Amino acid sequence: ICDKNPFVVELFGDTVLYIEQNVDGTTMFEQIDEHVQWIKSHPQEAISMARKAYEIYIEKFLLEDQLIKLGEFHDQIVKK
């Protein structure tokens, strides 16, 4: 569950349940509560969404992978 941050929307798309952030606290709570109720009533779909989001996270942000890519990038630069 996340606000509609453009970065998150672009990278994670429909694997995240979004809330409007420019609303009062009560409305924000209600949005979060609705998402939690949806998760409870649709556990398999929620797990599927979470797995897809995790795959995106691993692909884009896992530190080990980023370090490997950095090393490969360094090697390319040094060879030039």
PALO-136007 format. One record per residue: residue number from 1; z, y, x of N, C-alpha, C in turn. Coordinates in nm, 2 decimals. Layout:
# residues N
+-----+--------+--------+--------+--------+--------+--------+--------+--------+--------+
|   k |   n_pz |   n_py |   n_px |  ca_pz |  ca_py |  ca_px |   c_pz |   c_py |   c_px |
+-----+--------+--------+--------+--------+--------+--------+--------+--------+--------+
| NUM |      Z |      Y |      X |      Z |      Y |      X |      Z |      Y |      X |
...
+-----+--------+--------+--------+--------+--------+--------+--------+--------+--------+
END
This chain:
# residues 80
+-----+--------+--------+--------+--------+--------+--------+--------+--------+--------+
|   k |   n_pz |   n_py |   n_px |  ca_pz |  ca_py |  ca_px |   c_pz |   c_py |   c_px |
+-----+--------+--------+--------+--------+--------+--------+--------+--------+--------+
|   1 |   0.00 |  -0.12 |   0.09 |   0.00 |   0.00 |   0.00 |   0.00 |   0.12 |   0.09 |
|   2 |  -0.10 |   0.21 |   0.07 |  -0.11 |   0.33 |   0.16 |  -0.17 |   0.44 |   0.08 |
|   3 |  -0.15 |   0.56 |   0.13 |  -0.21 |   0.68 |   0.07 |  -0.36 |   0.67 |   0.10 |
|   4 |  -0.44 |   0.76 |   0.04 |  -0.58 |   0.75 |   0.06 |  -0.62 |   0.83 |   0.19 |
|   5 |  -0.57 |   0.79 |   0.30 |  -0.60 |   0.84 |   0.43 |  -0.74 |   0.80 |   0.46 |
|   6 |  -0.83 |   0.90 |   0.49 |  -0.97 |   0.86 |   0.51 |  -0.99 |   0.76 |   0.62 |
|   7 |  -0.91 |   0.76 |   0.73 |  -0.92 |   0.66 |   0.83 |  -0.89 |   0.52 |   0.78 |
|   8 |  -0.79 |   0.51 |   0.70 |  -0.75 |   0.38 |   0.64 |  -0.86 |   0.33 |   0.54 |
|   9 |  -0.91 |   0.42 |   0.46 |  -1.01 |   0.39 |   0.36 |  -1.14 |   0.34 |   0.43 |
|  10 |  -1.18 |   0.41 |   0.54 |  -1.30 |   0.38 |   0.61 |  -1.29 |   0.24 |   0.68 |
|  11 |  -1.17 |   0.22 |   0.74 |  -1.16 |   0.09 |   0.82 |  -1.12 |  -0.03 |   0.74 |
|  12 |  -1.03 |  -0.01 |   0.64 |  -0.98 |  -0.12 |   0.56 |  -1.04 |  -0.14 |   0.42 |
|  13 |  -1.11 |  -0.03 |   0.37 |  -1.17 |  -0.04 |   0.25 |  -1.09 |  -0.10 |   0.13 |
|  14 |  -1.14 |  -0.20 |   0.07 |  -1.08 |  -0.26 |  -0.05 |  -0.97 |  -0.37 |  -0.02 |
|  15 |  -0.93 |  -0.37 |   0.11 |  -0.82 |  -0.46 |   0.15 |  -0.68 |  -0.40 |   0.13 |
|  16 |  -0.68 |  -0.27 |   0.09 |  -0.56 |  -0.19 |   0.08 |  -0.55 |  -0.14 |  -0.07 |
|  17 |  -0.42 |  -0.14 |  -0.12 |  -0.40 |  -0.08 |  -0.24 |  -0.36 |   0.07 |  -0.22 |
|  18 |  -0.43 |   0.16 |  -0.28 |  -0.41 |   0.30 |  -0.24 |  -0.33 |   0.38 |  -0.35 |
|  19 |  -0.26 |   0.48 |  -0.31 |  -0.19 |   0.57 |  -0.40 |  -0.24 |   0.71 |  -0.37 |
|  20 |  -0.23 |   0.80 |  -0.47 |  -0.26 |   0.94 |  -0.46 |  -0.14 |   1.00 |  -0.39 |
|  21 |  -0.16 |   1.08 |  -0.29 |  -0.05 |   1.14 |  -0.22 |  -0.01 |   1.28 |  -0.27 |
|  22 |  -0.10 |   1.34 |  -0.34 |  -0.08 |   1.48 |  -0.39 |  -0.02 |   1.48 |  -0.53 |
|  23 |   0.08 |   1.40 |  -0.55 |   0.15 |   1.39 |  -0.68 |   0.30 |   1.40 |  -0.66 |
|  24 |   0.37 |   1.42 |  -0.77 |   0.51 |   1.43 |  -0.76 |   0.57 |   1.30 |  -0.73 |
|  25 |   0.70 |   1.30 |  -0.69 |   0.77 |   1.17 |  -0.65 |   0.77 |   1.07 |  -0.76 |
|  26 |   0.79 |   1.11 |  -0.88 |   0.80 |   1.01 |  -0.99 |   0.66 |   0.94 |  -1.00 |
|  27 |   0.56 |   1.01 |  -1.00 |   0.42 |   0.96 |  -1.02 |   0.39 |   0.87 |  -0.90 |
|  28 |   0.43 |   0.91 |  -0.78 |   0.41 |   0.83 |  -0.66 |   0.48 |   0.70 |  -0.67 |
|  29 |   0.61 |   0.70 |  -0.72 |   0.69 |   0.58 |  -0.74 |   0.62 |   0.49 |  -0.84 |
|  30 |   0.57 |   0.55 |  -0.95 |   0.50 |   0.47 |  -1.05 |   0.38 |   0.40 |  -1.00 |
|  31 |   0.30 |   0.47 |  -0.91 |   0.18 |   0.40 |  -0.85 |   0.22 |   0.29 |  -0.76 |
|  32 |   0.33 |   0.31 |  -0.68 |   0.37 |   0.20 |  -0.59 |   0.42 |   0.08 |  -0.67 |
|  33 |   0.50 |   0.11 |  -0.78 |   0.56 |   0.01 |  -0.86 |   0.44 |  -0.07 |  -0.93 |
|  34 |   0.34 |   0.00 |  -0.98 |   0.22 |  -0.07 |  -1.04 |   0.16 |  -0.17 |  -0.94 |
|  35 |   0.15 |  -0.12 |  -0.81 |   0.09 |  -0.21 |  -0.71 |   0.17 |  -0.33 |  -0.68 |
|  36 |   0.30 |  -0.31 |  -0.67 |   0.40 |  -0.42 |  -0.65 |   0.39 |  -0.52 |  -0.76 |
|  37 |   0.38 |  -0.47 |  -0.89 |   0.37 |  -0.56 |  -1.00 |   0.24 |  -0.63 |  -1.00 |
|  38 |   0.13 |  -0.57 |  -0.96 |   0.00 |  -0.64 |  -0.94 |   0.01 |  -0.75 |  -0.84 |
|  39 |   0.07 |  -0.71 |  -0.72 |   0.09 |  -0.81 |  -0.62 |   0.16 |  -0.94 |  -0.67 |
|  40 |   0.27 |  -0.91 |  -0.74 |   0.35 |  -1.02 |  -0.80 |   0.27 |  -1.11 |  -0.90 |
|  41 |   0.19 |  -1.04 |  -0.97 |   0.11 |  -1.12 |  -1.08 |  -0.02 |  -1.17 |  -1.03 |
|  42 |  -0.06 |  -1.13 |  -0.91 |  -0.19 |  -1.18 |  -0.85 |  -0.16 |  -1.22 |  -0.70 |
|  43 |  -0.07 |  -1.32 |  -0.68 |  -0.04 |  -1.35 |  -0.54 |  -0.15 |  -1.40 |  -0.46 |
|  44 |  -0.24 |  -1.48 |  -0.51 |  -0.35 |  -1.53 |  -0.43 |  -0.45 |  -1.42 |  -0.39 |
|  45 |  -0.48 |  -1.33 |  -0.48 |  -0.56 |  -1.22 |  -0.45 |  -0.50 |  -1.12 |  -0.35 |
|  46 |  -0.37 |  -1.10 |  -0.36 |  -0.29 |  -1.02 |  -0.27 |  -0.29 |  -1.08 |  -0.13 |
|  47 |  -0.27 |  -1.21 |  -0.12 |  -0.27 |  -1.28 |   0.01 |  -0.41 |  -1.27 |   0.07 |
|  48 |  -0.51 |  -1.28 |  -0.01 |  -0.65 |  -1.27 |   0.04 |  -0.68 |  -1.13 |   0.10 |
|  49 |  -0.63 |  -1.03 |   0.03 |  -0.65 |  -0.89 |   0.07 |  -0.57 |  -0.87 |   0.20 |
|  50 |  -0.45 |  -0.92 |   0.21 |  -0.37 |  -0.91 |   0.33 |  -0.43 |  -0.97 |   0.45 |
|  51 |  -0.49 |  -1.09 |   0.43 |  -0.55 |  -1.16 |   0.54 |  -0.68 |  -1.09 |   0.59 |
|  52 |  -0.76 |  -1.03 |   0.50 |  -0.87 |  -0.95 |   0.54 |  -0.83 |  -0.83 |   0.61 |
|  53 |  -0.73 |  -0.76 |   0.57 |  -0.67 |  -0.64 |   0.64 |  -0.62 |  -0.68 |   0.77 |
|  54 |  -0.56 |  -0.79 |   0.79 |  -0.51 |  -0.84 |   0.91 |  -0.62 |  -0.87 |   1.01 |
|  55 |  -0.73 |  -0.93 |   0.96 |  -0.84 |  -0.96 |   1.04 |  -0.90 |  -0.83 |   1.10 |
|  56 |  -0.91 |  -0.73 |   1.01 |  -0.97 |  -0.60 |   1.05 |  -0.88 |  -0.54 |   1.16 |
|  57 |  -0.75 |  -0.55 |   1.14 |  -0.65 |  -0.50 |   1.24 |  -0.67 |  -0.57 |   1.37 |
|  58 |  -0.67 |  -0.70 |   1.37 |  -0.68 |  -0.78 |   1.49 |  -0.81 |  -0.74 |   1.56 |
|  59 |  -0.92 |  -0.73 |   1.49 |  -1.05 |  -0.70 |   1.55 |  -1.06 |  -0.56 |   1.61 |
|  60 |  -1.00 |  -0.46 |   1.54 |  -1.01 |  -0.32 |   1.58 |  -0.90 |  -0.27 |   1.67 |
|  61 |  -0.78 |  -0.33 |   1.66 |  -0.66 |  -0.27 |   1.72 |  -0.58 |  -0.35 |   1.81 |
|  62 |  -0.60 |  -0.48 |   1.82 |  -0.52 |  -0.57 |   1.90 |  -0.52 |  -0.52 |   2.05 |
|  63 |  -0.41 |  -0.49 |   2.10 |  -0.40 |  -0.43 |   2.24 |  -0.47 |  -0.52 |   2.34 |
|  64 |  -0.45 |  -0.65 |   2.34 |  -0.51 |  -0.74 |   2.44 |  -0.67 |  -0.72 |   2.44 |
|  65 |  -0.73 |  -0.72 |   2.32 |  -0.87 |  -0.70 |   2.31 |  -0.91 |  -0.57 |   2.36 |
|  66 |  -0.84 |  -0.46 |   2.33 |  -0.87 |  -0.33 |   2.37 |  -0.87 |  -0.32 |   2.52 |
|  67 |  -0.77 |  -0.39 |   2.58 |  -0.76 |  -0.39 |   2.73 |  -0.88 |  -0.46 |   2.79 |
|  68 |  -0.92 |  -0.57 |   2.73 |  -1.04 |  -0.65 |   2.78 |  -1.16 |  -0.56 |   2.77 |
|  69 |  -1.18 |  -0.49 |   2.66 |  -1.29 |  -0.40 |   2.64 |  -1.29 |  -0.29 |   2.74 |
|  70 |  -1.17 |  -0.24 |   2.77 |  -1.15 |  -0.13 |   2.87 |  -1.19 |  -0.18 |   3.01 |
|  71 |  -1.15 |  -0.30 |   3.04 |  -1.19 |  -0.36 |   3.17 |  -1.34 |  -0.38 |   3.18 |
|  72 |  -1.40 |  -0.42 |   3.07 |  -1.55 |  -0.44 |   3.08 |  -1.62 |  -0.31 |   3.09 |
|  73 |  -1.57 |  -0.21 |   3.02 |  -1.62 |  -0.07 |   3.03 |  -1.61 |  -0.02 |   3.17 |
|  74 |  -1.49 |  -0.04 |   3.23 |  -1.47 |   0.01 |   3.37 |  -1.57 |  -0.06 |   3.46 |
|  75 |  -1.59 |  -0.19 |   3.44 |  -1.68 |  -0.26 |   3.53 |  -1.82 |  -0.21 |   3.52 |
|  76 |  -1.86 |  -0.17 |   3.40 |  -2.00 |  -0.11 |   3.38 |  -2.01 |   0.02 |   3.45 |
|  77 |  -1.91 |   0.10 |   3.44 |  -1.91 |   0.23 |   3.50 |  -1.92 |   0.22 |   3.65 |
|  78 |  -1.84 |   0.13 |   3.71 |  -1.83 |   0.12 |   3.85 |  -1.96 |   0.07 |   3.91 |
|  79 |  -2.03 |  -0.02 |   3.83 |  -2.16 |  -0.07 |   3.87 |  -2.27 |   0.03 |   3.88 |
|  80 |  -2.26 |   0.14 |   3.81 |  -2.36 |   0.24 |   3.80 |  -2.37 |   0.32 |   3.92 |
+-----+--------+--------+--------+--------+--------+--------+--------+--------+--------+
END
